[in-house]
Amino acid sequence: MNKTELKAKAGRYVKIVEWSDEDVCFVGTCPGLMFGGVHGDDEAKVYAELCRAVEEVIDLMVRGGHRLPPATAERKFSGKVLLRLAPAVHQRLALQAKAGGESLNALVTRKLVTV
């Protein structure tokens, strides 16, 4: 696979670089494609290294005859989530929503947004 094709395939995957208080450095990950990530003190360098690592993983997978996982950058989200809760949790949330004068959907959305 040539470099252009490799970069195009790599561009289909979300790459995240964020500060980790636990590691005391920037950590770059590519969820859905590879486990682990890259670490460093310079955010831009971590991102560049992450991009190279993603390309390497893709190249190894393709050369090994493995199918690539579904792209994460192109994924469309409907905005609907089905949750399975214990009945007691469902009841507690429904009562909390009613007491607050809001719908269960509004309560759960508000709680999830603050996570």
C-alpha positions as semicolon CSV with decimal commas, in nm:
position;residue;x (nm);y (nm);z (nm)
1;M;0,000;0,000;0,000
2;N;0,147;0,337;-0,094
3;K;0,182;0,630;0,148
4;T;-0,118;0,820;0,003
5;E;-0,351;0,520;0,041
6;L;-0,220;0,460;0,392
7;K;-0,282;0,822;0,494
8;A;-0,632;0,808;0,343
9;K;-0,716;0,493;0,542
10;A;-0,567;0,641;0,861
11;G;-0,778;0,954;0,814
12;R;-1,090;0,744;0,862
13;Y;-1,010;0,691;1,230
14;V;-1,056;0,941;1,513
15;K;-0,734;1,025;1,693
16;I;-0,749;1,178;2,041
17;V;-0,470;1,353;2,230
18;E;-0,548;1,462;2,584
19;W;-0,367;1,545;2,903
20;S;-0,349;1,266;3,163
21;D;-0,310;1,373;3,525
22;E;-0,237;1,011;3,611
23;D;0,049;0,981;3,360
24;V;0,150;1,349;3,390
25;C;0,181;1,380;3,011
26;F;-0,021;1,391;2,692
27;V;-0,168;1,057;2,581
28;G;-0,271;0,988;2,223
29;T;-0,520;0,712;2,143
30;C;-0,716;0,582;1,846
31;P;-1,025;0,409;1,990
32;G;-1,169;0,135;1,777
33;L;-0,844;0,067;1,593
34;M;-0,567;0,005;1,844
35;F;-0,522;-0,061;2,213
36;G;-0,279;0,154;2,405
37;G;-0,141;0,475;2,269
38;V;0,152;0,712;2,265
39;H;0,274;0,941;2,541
40;G;0,479;1,259;2,559
41;D;0,522;1,610;2,693
42;D;0,450;1,791;2,365
43;E;0,089;1,770;2,242
44;A;0,176;1,826;1,874
45;K;0,454;1,567;1,881
46;V;0,223;1,314;2,048
47;Y;-0,033;1,372;1,774
48;A;0,228;1,329;1,499
49;E;0,355;1,010;1,664
50;L;-0,003;0,885;1,703
51;C;-0,067;0,941;1,331
52;R;0,243;0,738;1,246
53;A;0,138;0,462;1,487
54;V;-0,210;0,445;1,332
55;E;-0,057;0,417;0,985
56;E;0,173;0,139;1,106
57;V;-0,116;-0,054;1,261
58;I;-0,320;-0,024;0,942
59;D;-0,026;-0,130;0,727
60;L;0,039;-0,435;0,948
61;M;-0,327;-0,533;0,945
62;V;-0,358;-0,502;0,567
63;R;-0,030;-0,689;0,505
64;G;-0,145;-0,961;0,745
65;G;-0,471;-1,004;0,555
66;H;-0,683;-0,874;0,844
67;R;-0,996;-0,670;0,789
68;L;-0,984;-0,318;0,926
69;P;-1,243;-0,230;1,191
70;P;-1,521;0,010;1,093
71;A;-1,406;0,371;1,052
72;T;-1,472;0,594;1,352
73;A;-1,435;0,934;1,183
74;E;-1,713;0,871;0,933
75;R;-1,965;0,728;1,175
76;K;-2,302;0,899;1,189
77;F;-2,494;0,908;1,516
78;S;-2,874;0,906;1,535
79;G;-2,894;1,069;1,876
80;K;-3,085;0,770;2,012
81;V;-2,940;0,545;2,282
82;L;-3,108;0,237;2,425
83;L;-3,013;0,178;2,787
84;R;-3,075;-0,130;2,994
85;L;-3,114;-0,038;3,359
86;A;-3,210;-0,220;3,671
87;P;-3,583;-0,152;3,731
88;A;-3,502;0,021;4,061
89;V;-3,263;0,262;3,886
90;H;-3,522;0,332;3,616
91;Q;-3,783;0,403;3,883
92;R;-3,550;0,628;4,083
93;L;-3,460;0,832;3,773
94;A;-3,825;0,859;3,664
95;L;-3,928;0,982;4,009
96;Q;-3,638;1,228;4,020
97;A;-3,739;1,364;3,678
98;K;-4,103;1,398;3,781
99;A;-4,006;1,575;4,105
100;G;-3,791;1,816;3,904
101;G;-4,067;1,885;3,653
102;E;-3,876;1,744;3,356
103;S;-3,895;1,441;3,134
104;L;-3,687;1,132;3,201
105;N;-3,507;1,196;2,871
106;A;-3,420;1,554;2,972
107;L;-3,295;1,440;3,314
108;V;-3,073;1,164;3,173
109;T;-2,940;1,391;2,897
110;R;-2,854;1,661;3,152
111;K;-2,678;1,409;3,373
112;L;-2,481;1,258;3,084
113;V;-2,371;1,596;2,951
114;T;-2,214;1,682;3,289
115;V;-2,010;1,359;3,302
